[in-house]
Amino acid sequence: MKKLILKVLLIAILITSIYFYGEEIYTSVRRYIDASFCDRPIAYKINQIDKEFNVTKEDLKKQVEIAIKVWEEPTQKNLFELKNDGALQINLIFDGRQQVIDKINNLDISVAENKAQIDAKNETFALEQLNLQKEIAQINNDIEYWNSKGGAPEEEYKKLIKKQALLQEKIQEFNNSIEKLNNQVAKVNNTVSTLNANVEMLNKSLEVKPEMGMYTSGVNKIDIYFYASEKELTHVLAHELGHALGLGHIETKDAIMNPTSSQNTTPTKDDIAEITNFCESKNRLDLIKNDIYNAIYTAKVNLANNNYFK
């Protein structure tokens, strides 16, 4: 009787699990059964792209193709293929961190453009100032000369007065230009302060939620949350595609499979050794082990996430 109750209970648990988690179970089982181990390409599709990224599916497709080459070139194997019904989904999920990065990039561009303008104006003003000093010195020499002669003739006196008036106008124009330049410098300084505040905000958010992207094996998807440049996007895509293949993390600095992101898009020797060993070993236990490790790592990150951005 006890055995019968236990069997019924196990069947009930199995049915409940299939009902609530059927899709996740199916994709997980399919992943382990169909795992390519580098012999058969993993079918992927470009799924969700949030409009805030201002990226088209074609744009993301090109970036994914570049990231795929990170693994395909050293192995000389066709590891991934784009299909409309691909099991592996690739998504760009917009959150507050990307918004801050976009603002930082825009402010950075503004500061750089204004600095270039200020530097050019400073060079022009330095030349103008030198010319004004020469004109002032010349008119002072003329005045001293005529004073030494007991005074200038009426016609020369009128010329001196006219020169002084023109010179005074030039000096006033020069001072007005300097004032405008100072106002521009003040605006740039305010922009720099805003830029620094946004950088600080981003750094705080990264302390809470550091992951730029995430591969989730249960639903077989890659979510990219933010990136600062195309190179950074290529790096994080290559990293998560590595997890999709079954690779784990490595500690080599700037490696594609290092947990810390970088601008590097070229696999290190250790990256190549990792993918080569994995392809040659063809051990499903390695795939399971790596997925468990990555799931634990993902859980730790999610646990640390206190929703800094709502």
Sequence and secondary structure as in RCSB ss.txt:
>XXXX:A:sequence
MKKLILKVLLIAILITSIYFYGEEIYTSVRRYIDASFCDRPIAYKINQIDKEFNVTKEDLKKQVEIAIKVWEEPT
QKNLFELKNDGALQINLIFDGRQQVIDKINNLDISVAENKAQIDAKNETFALEQLNLQKEIAQINNDIEYWNSKG
GAPEEEYKKLIKKQALLQEKIQEFNNSIEKLNNQVAKVNNTVSTLNANVEMLNKSLEVKPEMGMYTSGVNKIDIY
FYASEKELTHVLAHELGHALGLGHIETKDAIMNPTSSQNTTPTKDDIAEITNFCESKNRLDLIKNDIYNAIYTAK
VNLANNNYFK
>XXXX:A:secstr
 HHHHHHHHHHHHHHHHHHHHHHHHHHHHHHHHH  TTSS EEEEEEEE GGG   HHHHHHHHHHHHHHHHHHH
TS  EEE TT SEEEEE   HHHHHHHHHHHHHHHHHHHHHHHHHHHHHHHHHHHHHHHHHHHHHHHHHHHHHTT
S  HHHHHHHHHHHHHHHHHHHHHHHHHHHHHHHHHHHHHHHHHHHHHHHHHHHHHHH   SEEEETTTTEEEE 
  SSHHHHHHHHHHHHHHHHT     STT TTSSS  S  S  HHHHHHHHHHHHH  HHHHHHHHHHHHHHHHH
HHHH   S  
